[in-house]
């Protein structure tokens, strides 16, 4: 099993947004590490996340489970999660379990920024 790489970066000109890139499999072990990272960001005052799944090659039920729990916390703080670059097989899985009705999935970074910051021009 490959090790997952979770890269966290700010979005240019949008310091309130954080882009999270998941490279590799988000299995049970990795999802614990991912949850810890996300939680510490939220504790640090970050409530708007763009999650880039371009290089995600597998997600376990534990990995999927991280998102709905976080979403509630983020919504309380006028934040949210927008997914971008979702691979077709992952999208199909998200769709099957109803995540596409809970979360916003956009094609581009620009669309994701607009979704999270609707009042910006």
Jmol script that loads the backbone (N, CA, C; Angstrom):
load data "model"
ATOM      1  N   UNK A   1       0.838  -1.193   0.000  1.00  0.00           N
ATOM      2  CA  UNK A   1       0.000   0.000   0.000  1.00  0.00           C
ATOM      3  C   UNK A   1       0.882   1.255   0.000  1.00  0.00           C
ATOM      4  N   UNK A   2       0.590   2.187  -0.882  1.00  0.00           N
ATOM      5  CA  UNK A   2       1.360   3.438  -0.917  1.00  0.00           C
ATOM      6  C   UNK A   2       0.980   4.295   0.286  1.00  0.00           C
ATOM      7  N   UNK A   3       1.860   5.152   0.645  1.00  0.00           N
ATOM      8  CA  UNK A   3       1.546   6.103   1.711  1.00  0.00           C
ATOM      9  C   UNK A   3       0.830   7.294   1.078  1.00  0.00           C
ATOM     10  N   UNK A   4      -0.134   7.813   1.802  1.00  0.00           N
ATOM     11  CA  UNK A   4      -0.868   8.970   1.301  1.00  0.00           C
ATOM     12  C   UNK A   4      -0.080  10.244   1.624  1.00  0.00           C
ATOM     13  N   UNK A   5      -0.213  11.200   0.767  1.00  0.00           N
ATOM     14  CA  UNK A   5       0.416  12.494   0.917  1.00  0.00           C
ATOM     15  C   UNK A   5      -0.700  13.517   1.017  1.00  0.00           C
ATOM     16  N   UNK A   6      -0.763  14.226   2.115  1.00  0.00           N
ATOM     17  CA  UNK A   6      -1.808  15.236   2.267  1.00  0.00           C
ATOM     18  C   UNK A   6      -1.126  16.592   2.256  1.00  0.00           C
ATOM     19  N   UNK A   7      -1.348  17.352   1.191  1.00  0.00           N
ATOM     20  CA  UNK A   7      -0.703  18.650   1.049  1.00  0.00           C
ATOM     21  C   UNK A   7      -1.714  19.738   1.367  1.00  0.00           C
ATOM     22  N   UNK A   8      -1.299  20.668   2.203  1.00  0.00           N
ATOM     23  CA  UNK A   8      -2.188  21.746   2.603  1.00  0.00           C
ATOM     24  C   UNK A   8      -1.546  23.055   2.182  1.00  0.00           C
ATOM     25  N   UNK A   9      -2.292  23.860   1.432  1.00  0.00           N
ATOM     26  CA  UNK A   9      -1.746  25.137   0.972  1.00  0.00           C
ATOM     27  C   UNK A   9      -2.844  26.186   0.969  1.00  0.00           C
ATOM     28  N   UNK A  10      -2.449  27.444   1.092  1.00  0.00           N
ATOM     29  CA  UNK A  10      -3.449  28.498   1.018  1.00  0.00           C
ATOM     30  C   UNK A  10      -3.705  28.810  -0.450  1.00  0.00           C
ATOM     31  N   UNK A  11      -4.857  29.390  -0.710  1.00  0.00           N
ATOM     32  CA  UNK A  11      -5.230  29.739  -2.072  1.00  0.00           C
ATOM     33  C   UNK A  11      -4.819  31.191  -2.289  1.00  0.00           C
ATOM     34  N   UNK A  12      -4.070  31.426  -3.364  1.00  0.00           N
ATOM     35  CA  UNK A  12      -3.581  32.774  -3.652  1.00  0.00           C
ATOM     36  C   UNK A  12      -4.695  33.805  -3.598  1.00  0.00           C
ATOM     37  N   UNK A  13      -4.423  34.935  -2.979  1.00  0.00           N
ATOM     38  CA  UNK A  13      -5.367  36.035  -2.807  1.00  0.00           C
ATOM     39  C   UNK A  13      -6.610  35.677  -1.983  1.00  0.00           C
ATOM     40  N   UNK A  14      -6.623  34.488  -1.392  1.00  0.00           N
ATOM     41  CA  UNK A  14      -7.753  34.084  -0.556  1.00  0.00           C
ATOM     42  C   UNK A  14      -7.229  33.419   0.710  1.00  0.00           C
ATOM     43  N   UNK A  15      -6.693  34.220   1.641  1.00  0.00           N
ATOM     44  CA  UNK A  15      -6.068  33.649   2.830  1.00  0.00           C
ATOM     45  C   UNK A  15      -7.035  32.840   3.704  1.00  0.00           C
ATOM     46  N   UNK A  16      -8.335  33.084   3.540  1.00  0.00           N
ATOM     47  CA  UNK A  16      -9.320  32.360   4.355  1.00  0.00           C
ATOM     48  C   UNK A  16      -9.632  30.974   3.797  1.00  0.00           C
ATOM     49  N   UNK A  17      -9.129  30.689   2.588  1.00  0.00           N
ATOM     50  CA  UNK A  17      -9.364  29.389   1.967  1.00  0.00           C
ATOM     51  C   UNK A  17      -8.135  28.503   2.085  1.00  0.00           C
ATOM     52  N   UNK A  18      -8.372  27.232   2.304  1.00  0.00           N
ATOM     53  CA  UNK A  18      -7.263  26.284   2.328  1.00  0.00           C
ATOM     54  C   UNK A  18      -7.540  25.191   1.306  1.00  0.00           C
ATOM     55  N   UNK A  19      -6.528  24.923   0.483  1.00  0.00           N
ATOM     56  CA  UNK A  19      -6.631  23.841  -0.500  1.00  0.00           C
ATOM     57  C   UNK A  19      -5.946  22.621   0.088  1.00  0.00           C
ATOM     58  N   UNK A  20      -6.661  21.523   0.058  1.00  0.00           N
ATOM     59  CA  UNK A  20      -6.111  20.255   0.558  1.00  0.00           C
ATOM     60  C   UNK A  20      -6.021  19.310  -0.630  1.00  0.00           C
ATOM     61  N   UNK A  21      -4.828  18.826  -0.899  1.00  0.00           N
ATOM     62  CA  UNK A  21      -4.640  17.850  -1.974  1.00  0.00           C
ATOM     63  C   UNK A  21      -4.355  16.500  -1.343  1.00  0.00           C
ATOM     64  N   UNK A  22      -5.104  15.500  -1.767  1.00  0.00           N
ATOM     65  CA  UNK A  22      -4.872  14.156  -1.251  1.00  0.00           C
ATOM     66  C   UNK A  22      -4.253  13.329  -2.371  1.00  0.00           C
ATOM     67  N   UNK A  23      -3.001  12.941  -2.181  1.00  0.00           N
ATOM     68  CA  UNK A  23      -2.291  12.142  -3.180  1.00  0.00           C
ATOM     69  C   UNK A  23      -2.131  10.729  -2.645  1.00  0.00           C
ATOM     70  N   UNK A  24      -2.727   9.771  -3.351  1.00  0.00           N
ATOM     71  CA  UNK A  24      -2.614   8.389  -2.914  1.00  0.00           C
ATOM     72  C   UNK A  24      -3.925   7.890  -2.335  1.00  0.00           C
ATOM     73  N   UNK A  25      -3.875   6.791  -1.568  1.00  0.00           N
ATOM     74  CA  UNK A  25      -5.099   6.212  -1.024  1.00  0.00           C
ATOM     75  C   UNK A  25      -5.477   6.833   0.315  1.00  0.00           C
ATOM     76  N   UNK A  26      -6.742   7.147   0.497  1.00  0.00           N
ATOM     77  CA  UNK A  26      -7.226   7.614   1.790  1.00  0.00           C
ATOM     78  C   UNK A  26      -7.873   6.419   2.485  1.00  0.00           C
ATOM     79  N   UNK A  27      -7.001   5.539   2.990  1.00  0.00           N
ATOM     80  CA  UNK A  27      -7.490   4.336   3.670  1.00  0.00           C
ATOM     81  C   UNK A  27      -7.742   4.655   5.146  1.00  0.00           C
ATOM     82  N   UNK A  28      -8.017   3.647   5.932  1.00  0.00           N
ATOM     83  CA  UNK A  28      -8.380   3.860   7.333  1.00  0.00           C
ATOM     84  C   UNK A  28      -7.279   4.578   8.115  1.00  0.00           C
ATOM     85  N   UNK A  29      -6.034   4.155   7.944  1.00  0.00           N
ATOM     86  CA  UNK A  29      -4.916   4.785   8.658  1.00  0.00           C
ATOM     87  C   UNK A  29      -4.737   6.227   8.195  1.00  0.00           C
ATOM     88  N   UNK A  30      -4.731   6.434   6.895  1.00  0.00           N
ATOM     89  CA  UNK A  30      -4.539   7.775   6.333  1.00  0.00           C
ATOM     90  C   UNK A  30      -5.692   8.700   6.713  1.00  0.00           C
ATOM     91  N   UNK A  31      -6.900   8.158   6.791  1.00  0.00           N
ATOM     92  CA  UNK A  31      -8.041   9.021   7.098  1.00  0.00           C
ATOM     93  C   UNK A  31      -7.958   9.546   8.531  1.00  0.00           C
ATOM     94  N   UNK A  32      -7.345   8.774   9.410  1.00  0.00           N
ATOM     95  CA  UNK A  32      -7.148   9.246  10.782  1.00  0.00           C
ATOM     96  C   UNK A  32      -6.195  10.446  10.776  1.00  0.00           C
ATOM     97  N   UNK A  33      -5.095  10.307  10.047  1.00  0.00           N
ATOM     98  CA  UNK A  33      -4.099  11.380   9.920  1.00  0.00           C
ATOM     99  C   UNK A  33      -4.740  12.609   9.260  1.00  0.00           C
ATOM    100  N   UNK A  34      -5.534  12.368   8.224  1.00  0.00           N
ATOM    101  CA  UNK A  34      -6.223  13.442   7.500  1.00  0.00           C
ATOM    102  C   UNK A  34      -7.181  14.176   8.445  1.00  0.00           C
ATOM    103  N   UNK A  35      -7.952  13.428   9.209  1.00  0.00           N
ATOM    104  CA  UNK A  35      -8.914  14.009  10.148  1.00  0.00           C
ATOM    105  C   UNK A  35      -8.200  14.892  11.166  1.00  0.00           C
ATOM    106  N   UNK A  36      -7.064  14.410  11.678  1.00  0.00           N
ATOM    107  CA  UNK A  36      -6.272  15.184  12.638  1.00  0.00           C
ATOM    108  C   UNK A  36      -5.819  16.515  12.031  1.00  0.00           C
ATOM    109  N   UNK A  37      -5.314  16.457  10.799  1.00  0.00           N
ATOM    110  CA  UNK A  37      -4.840  17.673  10.128  1.00  0.00           C
ATOM    111  C   UNK A  37      -5.981  18.664   9.937  1.00  0.00           C
ATOM    112  N   UNK A  38      -7.114  18.154   9.460  1.00  0.00           N
ATOM    113  CA  UNK A  38      -8.266  19.018   9.210  1.00  0.00           C
ATOM    114  C   UNK A  38      -8.758  19.644  10.514  1.00  0.00           C
ATOM    115  N   UNK A  39      -8.821  18.832  11.557  1.00  0.00           N
ATOM    116  CA  UNK A  39      -9.285  19.325  12.853  1.00  0.00           C
ATOM    117  C   UNK A  39      -8.398  20.427  13.394  1.00  0.00           C
ATOM    118  N   UNK A  40      -7.072  20.266  13.237  1.00  0.00           N
ATOM    119  CA  UNK A  40      -6.180  21.305  13.759  1.00  0.00           C
ATOM    120  C   UNK A  40      -6.321  22.595  12.941  1.00  0.00           C
ATOM    121  N   UNK A  41      -6.612  22.489  11.646  1.00  0.00           N
ATOM    122  CA  UNK A  41      -6.854  23.687  10.839  1.00  0.00           C
ATOM    123  C   UNK A  41      -8.123  24.400  11.305  1.00  0.00           C
ATOM    124  N   UNK A  42      -9.171  23.618  11.556  1.00  0.00           N
ATOM    125  CA  UNK A  42     -10.437  24.200  12.013  1.00  0.00           C
ATOM    126  C   UNK A  42     -10.234  24.875  13.374  1.00  0.00           C
ATOM    127  N   UNK A  43      -9.497  24.220  14.252  1.00  0.00           N
ATOM    128  CA  UNK A  43      -9.204  24.828  15.568  1.00  0.00           C
ATOM    129  C   UNK A  43      -8.426  26.124  15.396  1.00  0.00           C
ATOM    130  N   UNK A  44      -7.635  26.190  14.318  1.00  0.00           N
ATOM    131  CA  UNK A  44      -6.859  27.397  14.036  1.00  0.00           C
ATOM    132  C   UNK A  44      -7.663  28.467  13.316  1.00  0.00           C
ATOM    133  N   UNK A  45      -8.947  28.219  13.096  1.00  0.00           N
ATOM    134  CA  UNK A  45      -9.812  29.247  12.506  1.00  0.00           C
ATOM    135  C   UNK A  45     -10.041  29.136  11.009  1.00  0.00           C
ATOM    136  N   UNK A  46      -9.690  28.007  10.405  1.00  0.00           N
ATOM    137  CA  UNK A  46      -9.949  27.820   8.971  1.00  0.00           C
ATOM    138  C   UNK A  46     -11.272  27.077   8.818  1.00  0.00           C
ATOM    139  N   UNK A  47     -12.204  27.674   8.055  1.00  0.00           N
ATOM    140  CA  UNK A  47     -13.520  27.053   7.892  1.00  0.00           C
ATOM    141  C   UNK A  47     -13.913  26.821   6.442  1.00  0.00           C
ATOM    142  N   UNK A  48     -13.044  27.200   5.524  1.00  0.00           N
ATOM    143  CA  UNK A  48     -13.361  27.035   4.101  1.00  0.00           C
ATOM    144  C   UNK A  48     -12.279  26.194   3.437  1.00  0.00           C
ATOM    145  N   UNK A  49     -12.701  25.029   2.937  1.00  0.00           N
ATOM    146  CA  UNK A  49     -11.745  24.089   2.354  1.00  0.00           C
ATOM    147  C   UNK A  49     -12.097  23.742   0.916  1.00  0.00           C
ATOM    148  N   UNK A  50     -11.075  23.718   0.084  1.00  0.00           N
ATOM    149  CA  UNK A  50     -11.209  23.183  -1.267  1.00  0.00           C
ATOM    150  C   UNK A  50     -10.397  21.900  -1.246  1.00  0.00           C
ATOM    151  N   UNK A  51     -11.071  20.786  -1.503  1.00  0.00           N
ATOM    152  CA  UNK A  51     -10.395  19.495  -1.443  1.00  0.00           C
ATOM    153  C   UNK A  51     -10.185  18.987  -2.865  1.00  0.00           C
ATOM    154  N   UNK A  52      -8.920  18.943  -3.269  1.00  0.00           N
ATOM    155  CA  UNK A  52      -8.554  18.521  -4.614  1.00  0.00           C
ATOM    156  C   UNK A  52      -8.291  17.009  -4.596  1.00  0.00           C
ATOM    157  N   UNK A  53      -9.142  16.265  -5.301  1.00  0.00           N
ATOM    158  CA  UNK A  53      -9.028  14.803  -5.290  1.00  0.00           C
ATOM    159  C   UNK A  53      -8.399  14.243  -6.562  1.00  0.00           C
ATOM    160  N   UNK A  54      -7.754  15.112  -7.322  1.00  0.00           N
ATOM    161  CA  UNK A  54      -7.155  14.724  -8.597  1.00  0.00           C
ATOM    162  C   UNK A  54      -6.275  13.478  -8.493  1.00  0.00           C
ATOM    163  N   UNK A  55      -5.520  13.362  -7.396  1.00  0.00           N
ATOM    164  CA  UNK A  55      -4.590  12.236  -7.259  1.00  0.00           C
ATOM    165  C   UNK A  55      -5.020  11.229  -6.199  1.00  0.00           C
ATOM    166  N   UNK A  56      -6.308  11.264  -5.842  1.00  0.00           N
ATOM    167  CA  UNK A  56      -6.820  10.288  -4.888  1.00  0.00           C
ATOM    168  C   UNK A  56      -7.101   9.006  -5.654  1.00  0.00           C
ATOM    169  N   UNK A  57      -6.448   7.896  -5.258  1.00  0.00           N
ATOM    170  CA  UNK A  57      -6.721   6.690  -6.033  1.00  0.00           C
ATOM    171  C   UNK A  57      -7.610   5.684  -5.313  1.00  0.00           C
ATOM    172  N   UNK A  58      -7.898   5.941  -4.033  1.00  0.00           N
ATOM    173  CA  UNK A  58      -8.783   5.037  -3.297  1.00  0.00           C
ATOM    174  C   UNK A  58      -9.268   5.776  -2.054  1.00  0.00           C
ATOM    175  N   UNK A  59     -10.514   5.547  -1.670  1.00  0.00           N
ATOM    176  CA  UNK A  59     -11.004   6.118  -0.418  1.00  0.00           C
ATOM    177  C   UNK A  59     -11.798   5.049   0.323  1.00  0.00           C
ATOM    178  N   UNK A  60     -11.482   4.855   1.601  1.00  0.00           N
ATOM    179  CA  UNK A  60     -12.187   3.851   2.408  1.00  0.00           C
ATOM    180  C   UNK A  60     -13.417   4.502   3.038  1.00  0.00           C
ATOM    181  N   UNK A  61     -14.248   3.689   3.663  1.00  0.00           N
ATOM    182  CA  UNK A  61     -15.428   4.246   4.334  1.00  0.00           C
ATOM    183  C   UNK A  61     -15.000   5.182   5.469  1.00  0.00           C
ATOM    184  N   UNK A  62     -13.870   4.886   6.092  1.00  0.00           N
ATOM    185  CA  UNK A  62     -13.351   5.776   7.143  1.00  0.00           C
ATOM    186  C   UNK A  62     -12.957   7.123   6.540  1.00  0.00           C
ATOM    187  N   UNK A  63     -12.363   7.077   5.352  1.00  0.00           N
ATOM    188  CA  UNK A  63     -11.984   8.306   4.651  1.00  0.00           C
ATOM    189  C   UNK A  63     -13.200   9.144   4.306  1.00  0.00           C
ATOM    190  N   UNK A  64     -14.233   8.481   3.802  1.00  0.00           N
ATOM    191  CA  UNK A  64     -15.469   9.170   3.453  1.00  0.00           C
ATOM    192  C   UNK A  64     -16.108   9.762   4.711  1.00  0.00           C
ATOM    193  N   UNK A  65     -16.032   9.020   5.811  1.00  0.00           N
ATOM    194  CA  UNK A  65     -16.658   9.436   7.063  1.00  0.00           C
ATOM    195  C   UNK A  65     -16.118  10.713   7.662  1.00  0.00           C
ATOM    196  N   UNK A  66     -14.920  11.105   7.279  1.00  0.00           N
ATOM    197  CA  UNK A  66     -14.319  12.332   7.807  1.00  0.00           C
ATOM    198  C   UNK A  66     -15.137  13.552   7.380  1.00  0.00           C
ATOM    199  N   UNK A  67     -15.643  13.550   6.148  1.00  0.00           N
ATOM    200  CA  UNK A  67     -16.259  14.750   5.584  1.00  0.00           C
ATOM    201  C   UNK A  67     -17.595  15.174   6.191  1.00  0.00           C
ATOM    202  N   UNK A  68     -18.592  14.282   6.331  1.00  0.00           N
ATOM    203  CA  UNK A  68     -19.864  14.747   6.889  1.00  0.00           C
ATOM    204  C   UNK A  68     -19.735  15.327   8.301  1.00  0.00           C
ATOM    205  N   UNK A  69     -18.912  14.719   9.142  1.00  0.00           N
ATOM    206  CA  UNK A  69     -18.707  15.233  10.491  1.00  0.00           C
ATOM    207  C   UNK A  69     -18.107  16.628  10.487  1.00  0.00           C
ATOM    208  N   UNK A  70     -17.159  16.832   9.608  1.00  0.00           N
ATOM    209  CA  UNK A  70     -16.514  18.147   9.494  1.00  0.00           C
ATOM    210  C   UNK A  70     -17.473  19.189   8.959  1.00  0.00           C
ATOM    211  N   UNK A  71     -18.310  18.787   8.020  1.00  0.00           N
ATOM    212  CA  UNK A  71     -19.210  19.726   7.356  1.00  0.00           C
ATOM    213  C   UNK A  71     -20.078  20.476   8.364  1.00  0.00           C
ATOM    214  N   UNK A  72     -20.580  19.765   9.352  1.00  0.00           N
ATOM    215  CA  UNK A  72     -21.433  20.400  10.352  1.00  0.00           C
ATOM    216  C   UNK A  72     -20.675  21.485  11.102  1.00  0.00           C
ATOM    217  N   UNK A  73     -19.466  21.165  11.513  1.00  0.00           N
ATOM    218  CA  UNK A  73     -18.621  22.116  12.229  1.00  0.00           C
ATOM    219  C   UNK A  73     -18.344  23.358  11.376  1.00  0.00           C
ATOM    220  N   UNK A  74     -18.073  23.126  10.090  1.00  0.00           N
ATOM    221  CA  UNK A  74     -17.752  24.232   9.188  1.00  0.00           C
ATOM    222  C   UNK A  74     -18.972  25.111   8.924  1.00  0.00           C
ATOM    223  N   UNK A  75     -20.133  24.482   8.751  1.00  0.00           N
ATOM    224  CA  UNK A  75     -21.356  25.250   8.490  1.00  0.00           C
ATOM    225  C   UNK A  75     -21.699  26.168   9.658  1.00  0.00           C
ATOM    226  N   UNK A  76     -21.432  25.703  10.876  1.00  0.00           N
ATOM    227  CA  UNK A  76     -21.676  26.538  12.061  1.00  0.00           C
ATOM    228  C   UNK A  76     -20.853  27.819  11.984  1.00  0.00           C
ATOM    229  N   UNK A  77     -19.745  27.757  11.281  1.00  0.00           N
ATOM    230  CA  UNK A  77     -18.840  28.904  11.172  1.00  0.00           C
ATOM    231  C   UNK A  77     -18.872  29.527   9.774  1.00  0.00           C
ATOM    232  N   UNK A  78     -20.000  29.395   9.082  1.00  0.00           N
ATOM    233  CA  UNK A  78     -20.175  29.929   7.722  1.00  0.00           C
ATOM    234  C   UNK A  78     -19.111  29.447   6.747  1.00  0.00           C
ATOM    235  N   UNK A  79     -18.644  28.234   6.932  1.00  0.00           N
ATOM    236  CA  UNK A  79     -17.636  27.678   6.042  1.00  0.00           C
ATOM    237  C   UNK A  79     -18.209  26.533   5.237  1.00  0.00           C
ATOM    238  N   UNK A  80     -17.323  25.712   4.711  1.00  0.00           N
ATOM    239  CA  UNK A  80     -17.766  24.565   3.938  1.00  0.00           C
ATOM    240  C   UNK A  80     -16.612  23.877   3.244  1.00  0.00           C
ATOM    241  N   UNK A  81     -16.979  22.808   2.541  1.00  0.00           N
ATOM    242  CA  UNK A  81     -16.006  22.035   1.770  1.00  0.00           C
ATOM    243  C   UNK A  81     -16.509  21.972   0.337  1.00  0.00           C
ATOM    244  N   UNK A  82     -15.638  22.260  -0.597  1.00  0.00           N
ATOM    245  CA  UNK A  82     -15.956  22.078  -2.016  1.00  0.00           C
ATOM    246  C   UNK A  82     -14.889  21.142  -2.583  1.00  0.00           C
ATOM    247  N   UNK A  83     -15.334  20.111  -3.280  1.00  0.00           N
ATOM    248  CA  UNK A  83     -14.404  19.175  -3.907  1.00  0.00           C
ATOM    249  C   UNK A  83     -14.143  19.599  -5.344  1.00  0.00           C
ATOM    250  N   UNK A  84     -12.896  19.476  -5.784  1.00  0.00           N
ATOM    251  CA  UNK A  84     -12.580  19.708  -7.199  1.00  0.00           C
ATOM    252  C   UNK A  84     -11.768  18.528  -7.728  1.00  0.00           C
ATOM    253  N   UNK A  85     -11.756  18.416  -9.064  1.00  0.00           N
ATOM    254  CA  UNK A  85     -10.994  17.358  -9.752  1.00  0.00           C
ATOM    255  C   UNK A  85     -11.300  15.972  -9.205  1.00  0.00           C
ATOM    256  N   UNK A  86     -12.585  15.672  -9.035  1.00  0.00           N
ATOM    257  CA  UNK A  86     -12.985  14.377  -8.496  1.00  0.00           C
ATOM    258  C   UNK A  86     -12.926  13.332  -9.602  1.00  0.00           C
ATOM    259  N   UNK A  87     -12.094  12.286  -9.446  1.00  0.00           N
ATOM    260  CA  UNK A  87     -12.011  11.240 -10.471  1.00  0.00           C
ATOM    261  C   UNK A  87     -13.378  10.546 -10.647  1.00  0.00           C
ATOM    262  N   UNK A  88     -13.700  10.127 -11.878  1.00  0.00           N
ATOM    263  CA  UNK A  88     -15.004   9.515 -12.145  1.00  0.00           C
ATOM    264  C   UNK A  88     -15.391   8.389 -11.192  1.00  0.00           C
ATOM    265  N   UNK A  89     -14.444   7.503 -10.859  1.00  0.00           N
ATOM    266  CA  UNK A  89     -14.822   6.379  -9.978  1.00  0.00           C
ATOM    267  C   UNK A  89     -15.128   6.856  -8.557  1.00  0.00           C
ATOM    268  N   UNK A  90     -14.447   7.898  -8.116  1.00  0.00           N
ATOM    269  CA  UNK A  90     -14.706   8.457  -6.783  1.00  0.00           C
ATOM    270  C   UNK A  90     -16.039   9.207  -6.808  1.00  0.00           C
ATOM    271  N   UNK A  91     -16.299   9.920  -7.905  1.00  0.00           N
ATOM    272  CA  UNK A  91     -17.569  10.643  -8.033  1.00  0.00           C
ATOM    273  C   UNK A  91     -18.739   9.659  -7.975  1.00  0.00           C
ATOM    274  N   UNK A  92     -18.579   8.549  -8.679  1.00  0.00           N
ATOM    275  CA  UNK A  92     -19.628   7.521  -8.711  1.00  0.00           C
ATOM    276  C   UNK A  92     -19.915   7.021  -7.291  1.00  0.00           C
ATOM    277  N   UNK A  93     -18.860   6.799  -6.528  1.00  0.00           N
ATOM    278  CA  UNK A  93     -18.993   6.347  -5.150  1.00  0.00           C
ATOM    279  C   UNK A  93     -19.689   7.413  -4.297  1.00  0.00           C
ATOM    280  N   UNK A  94     -19.247   8.661  -4.415  1.00  0.00           N
ATOM    281  CA  UNK A  94     -19.862   9.771  -3.676  1.00  0.00           C
ATOM    282  C   UNK A  94     -21.352   9.863  -4.011  1.00  0.00           C
ATOM    283  N   UNK A  95     -21.659   9.691  -5.295  1.00  0.00           N
ATOM    284  CA  UNK A  95     -23.035   9.779  -5.766  1.00  0.00           C
ATOM    285  C   UNK A  95     -23.882   8.648  -5.170  1.00  0.00           C
ATOM    286  N   UNK A  96     -23.335   7.443  -5.183  1.00  0.00           N
ATOM    287  CA  UNK A  96     -24.040   6.272  -4.664  1.00  0.00           C
ATOM    288  C   UNK A  96     -24.429   6.421  -3.200  1.00  0.00           C
ATOM    289  N   UNK A  97     -23.529   7.014  -2.405  1.00  0.00           N
ATOM    290  CA  UNK A  97     -23.816   7.121  -0.973  1.00  0.00           C
ATOM    291  C   UNK A  97     -24.417   8.472  -0.594  1.00  0.00           C
ATOM    292  N   UNK A  98     -24.723   9.295  -1.585  1.00  0.00           N
ATOM    293  CA  UNK A  98     -25.431  10.542  -1.319  1.00  0.00           C
ATOM    294  C   UNK A  98     -24.571  11.741  -0.956  1.00  0.00           C
ATOM    295  N   UNK A  99     -23.255  11.615  -1.084  1.00  0.00           N
ATOM    296  CA  UNK A  99     -22.398  12.754  -0.740  1.00  0.00           C
ATOM    297  C   UNK A  99     -22.535  13.901  -1.734  1.00  0.00           C
ATOM    298  N   UNK A 100     -22.957  13.591  -2.958  1.00  0.00           N
ATOM    299  CA  UNK A 100     -23.079  14.653  -3.963  1.00  0.00           C
ATOM    300  C   UNK A 100     -24.250  15.588  -3.631  1.00  0.00           C
ATOM    301  N   UNK A 101     -25.169  15.142  -2.773  1.00  0.00           N
ATOM    302  CA  UNK A 101     -26.265  16.018  -2.379  1.00  0.00           C
ATOM    303  C   UNK A 101     -25.873  16.882  -1.182  1.00  0.00           C
ATOM    304  N   UNK A 102     -24.866  16.441  -0.429  1.00  0.00           N
ATOM    305  CA  UNK A 102     -24.417  17.177   0.756  1.00  0.00           C
ATOM    306  C   UNK A 102     -23.326  18.175   0.387  1.00  0.00           C
ATOM    307  N   UNK A 103     -22.430  17.737  -0.494  1.00  0.00           N
ATOM    308  CA  UNK A 103     -21.258  18.549  -0.818  1.00  0.00           C
ATOM    309  C   UNK A 103     -21.300  19.081  -2.237  1.00  0.00           C
ATOM    310  N   UNK A 104     -20.643  20.199  -2.395  1.00  0.00           N
ATOM    311  CA  UNK A 104     -20.517  20.810  -3.701  1.00  0.00           C
ATOM    312  C   UNK A 104     -19.291  20.220  -4.398  1.00  0.00           C
ATOM    313  N   UNK A 105     -19.477  19.841  -5.655  1.00  0.00           N
ATOM    314  CA  UNK A 105     -18.361  19.317  -6.445  1.00  0.00           C
ATOM    315  C   UNK A 105     -18.248  20.198  -7.685  1.00  0.00           C
ATOM    316  N   UNK A 106     -17.108  20.828  -7.846  1.00  0.00           N
ATOM    317  CA  UNK A 106     -16.891  21.757  -8.961  1.00  0.00           C
ATOM    318  C   UNK A 106     -15.755  21.244  -9.847  1.00  0.00           C
ATOM    319  N   UNK A 107     -15.736  21.751 -11.067  1.00  0.00           N
ATOM    320  CA  UNK A 107     -14.698  21.351 -12.025  1.00  0.00           C
ATOM    321  C   UNK A 107     -13.383  22.098 -11.800  1.00  0.00           C
ATOM    322  N   UNK A 108     -13.484  23.391 -11.458  1.00  0.00           N
ATOM    323  CA  UNK A 108     -12.268  24.208 -11.402  1.00  0.00           C
ATOM    324  C   UNK A 108     -12.101  24.895 -10.060  1.00  0.00           C
ATOM    325  N   UNK A 109     -10.896  25.338  -9.812  1.00  0.00           N
ATOM    326  CA  UNK A 109     -10.576  26.087  -8.599  1.00  0.00           C
ATOM    327  C   UNK A 109     -11.399  27.374  -8.554  1.00  0.00           C
ATOM    328  N   UNK A 110     -11.530  28.048  -9.694  1.00  0.00           N
ATOM    329  CA  UNK A 110     -12.277  29.312  -9.753  1.00  0.00           C
ATOM    330  C   UNK A 110     -13.726  29.106  -9.314  1.00  0.00           C
ATOM    331  N   UNK A 111     -14.345  28.020  -9.798  1.00  0.00           N
ATOM    332  CA  UNK A 111     -15.732  27.731  -9.416  1.00  0.00           C
ATOM    333  C   UNK A 111     -15.836  27.442  -7.922  1.00  0.00           C
ATOM    334  N   UNK A 112     -14.840  26.745  -7.391  1.00  0.00           N
ATOM    335  CA  UNK A 112     -14.829  26.415  -5.961  1.00  0.00           C
ATOM    336  C   UNK A 112     -14.705  27.679  -5.117  1.00  0.00           C
ATOM    337  N   UNK A 113     -13.844  28.599  -5.554  1.00  0.00           N
ATOM    338  CA  UNK A 113     -13.671  29.866  -4.827  1.00  0.00           C
ATOM    339  C   UNK A 113     -14.988  30.639  -4.826  1.00  0.00           C
ATOM    340  N   UNK A 114     -15.657  30.701  -5.985  1.00  0.00           N
ATOM    341  CA  UNK A 114     -16.954  31.394  -6.088  1.00  0.00           C
ATOM    342  C   UNK A 114     -17.988  30.774  -5.162  1.00  0.00           C
ATOM    343  N   UNK A 115     -17.965  29.458  -5.082  1.00  0.00           N
ATOM    344  CA  UNK A 115     -18.917  28.726  -4.231  1.00  0.00           C
ATOM    345  C   UNK A 115     -18.704  29.087  -2.764  1.00  0.00           C
ATOM    346  N   UNK A 116     -17.445  29.154  -2.336  1.00  0.00           N
ATOM    347  CA  UNK A 116     -17.139  29.446  -0.934  1.00  0.00           C
ATOM    348  C   UNK A 116     -17.181  30.933  -0.603  1.00  0.00           C
ATOM    349  N   UNK A 117     -16.951  31.771  -1.600  1.00  0.00           N
ATOM    350  CA  UNK A 117     -16.962  33.232  -1.410  1.00  0.00           C
ATOM    351  C   UNK A 117     -17.930  33.866  -2.407  1.00  0.00           C
ATOM    352  N   UNK A 118     -19.237  33.646  -2.235  1.00  0.00           N
ATOM    353  CA  UNK A 118     -20.199  34.109  -3.238  1.00  0.00           C
ATOM    354  C   UNK A 118     -20.283  35.628  -3.379  1.00  0.00           C
ATOM    355  N   UNK A 119     -19.820  36.361  -2.368  1.00  0.00           N
ATOM    356  CA  UNK A 119     -19.956  37.833  -2.429  1.00  0.00           C
ATOM    357  C   UNK A 119     -18.794  38.527  -3.112  1.00  0.00           C
ATOM    358  N   UNK A 120     -17.797  37.745  -3.523  1.00  0.00           N
ATOM    359  CA  UNK A 120     -16.665  38.355  -4.225  1.00  0.00           C
ATOM    360  C   UNK A 120     -16.975  38.429  -5.707  1.00  0.00           C
ATOM    361  N   UNK A 121     -16.437  39.441  -6.347  1.00  0.00           N
ATOM    362  CA  UNK A 121     -16.699  39.561  -7.800  1.00  0.00           C
ATOM    363  C   UNK A 121     -15.711  38.736  -8.574  1.00  0.00           C
TER     364      UNK A 121
END
end "model"
wireframe off; spacefill off
backbone 0.3
color backbone group
